[in-house]
Amino acid sequence: MNRRAFLEASARLAALAALGQLGACIPSQPFKFEKDPFTLGVASGDPLPDGVVLWTRLAPDPLTGGGMGTAPVEVEWLVANDEAMKDVVRSGTYGATGDLAHSVHVEVSGLEPDRVYWYRFRAGGAESPIGQTRTAPAAGTMPQALRFAFASCQNYSQGYYTAHANLAREDLQVVFFLGDYIYEGTARGDIVRDYSKRGWSFTLADYRDRYAQYKTDRDLQSVHAAFPWIVTWDDHEVENNYAGGIDKEDPRNKAALIERAAGYQAFYEHLPVRTPRPQGPELKLYRSLSYGGLAKFFVLDTRQYRSPEVALCREPEQTPSGYCPASVDPARTMLGAEQRAWLLQGLGDSPSSWNFVTQSVRFAQQDSSSELGKHIFDGVDNWMGYVADRQMILDRFTGTRNPVVLSGDSHVNFVYDLKRDFADPASATVGTELLVTSISSDGDPFVEQTQFTPPLKNPQLRFFDNHRGYVRCTLEPTRLTADFRAVSTVRKPIATVSTTATFVVDDGKPGAVRA
Ligand SMILES: [Fe+2]
């Protein structure tokens, strides 16, 4: 038994032992909820060919700590072949405990590959909504199509989730969420709907209540109930622009690490991730998931191990290359040595037809200087602050089949050619980046902008658009098609959706082309 399996088994045994004690205290009175405990909906995630993670959290009072007290509660889970939940194929019980906010993470196995299933939970006489999920295709098969979407940045206070309402109606097998699932801060900017608890999240109780408020949204719940999700985080799950690669022994970092441990635990408690529970300020989130031989998704963690952000340097300190000296320092890292070695090895070894680097922040270079002959690469929070790691990945892309980077964080859409050497516009395009706008963050655009012509200073940029929405993809063995979907507004609870642009990437031809 490995360490993870041991820890999980120990936790389960402890929970069941506690349940036994609970049952002994009140043997003849079955426990009944007075209020619906399934206020946060249901979710599934991290699909494998034989299983999926099922999630819920018991929270009859979601906005004030959950209302569950500390006693463990037994939760029954069911997986069925049919939406009416008549033909149950797997079932079991899970001991939900107060130390994890009565969250439930069931790792179901023994399912058939590439199949739709339905699931629900029961506890204390209450029944959850029914969710739909889907397993991944079997290893060794070549699926003829994979339909997926990706999204990021869902600031609750800055807009309604009209993008989610439309996303839930798409015909998809899986959804990727690339970070900023919550915003830890107080509501700011143009506030469309306020938080019930204002201020900043710093304690575990604060983060839990913030997640709970996000997850009470019916449109967000509907996307979770419709498809399995594969999730990574960005900064706002803990704190704006934080960098986790700090010295854990340095007493000056103590407060930051306590806050991070709270943020990581609340993230774990609210998402359907296939990871061991966090150990203080550590949670191993990076992982890969495959869809037969068609696609492999390398899901990165660009926060936990990154070197501290460099200060933005302007002239005269700027180097001739336009980068801050620290940004190109090979001693600094975005991924940390372990994750970077895992990614480079995985990209080199992958037999998949398409290889997606699924992560939070902008990967490509973008020059923000308007003067010809001058450069400003001021994206110190994204990969422009970590040039050495980026170059190692770009170099590895030359030996990788169809590498595509999926990103978020910018609150606008971008499509980039990824150049082997960004300093030389004539160098080979070795990959493609599709960067998705926000679900709601920054609200409706003041002036709507959609641009297809590459700007003179940034010839690698193929598309820019500033609507709210998500990206819907169809992947076939020889072609990736990406539809940039835009909603008409996030200022009202109901909106229409339309396709602003469609780009395709053909097998063996890195770089996206407008369809
Ligand atoms: Fe964001």
Residues whose N, C-alpha, C, O or C-beta is under 5 A from the ligand:
A	BS01	LIG	C153 D180 D409 S441
